[in-house]
Amino acid sequence: MNPKEKAEELINKFKPLCGGYNGGKINKNFAKQCALIAVDEILHCEATEPSDTDWDDCGATAQYYWPQKKVDAGNFWKECKKEIEKL
């Protein structure tokens, strides 16, 4: 999944939770804000050790090198944030 696809997925997941504030219609701007908050939380957490998480979904360039995976994942989520802001 690329950053644009992930951005769209996140917004779509928040849409059902963001209705009723705009005459009962889904408010895409609220969904975008929720997605941005989620991505900011991901970017602000610091992974301390490898886990069973499949970082390859984030486009990691070094399959078994933990520090590079953290960098690659951070870059992926920064790109997701940019894509959310564009939508």
Buried (B, 14 or more C-beta within 10 A) or exposed (E): EEBBEBBBEBBEEBBEEBBEEEEEEBBBEBBBBBBBEBBEEBBEEEBEEEEEEEBEEBBBEEEEEEEBBBEBBBBBBBBBBEBBEEE
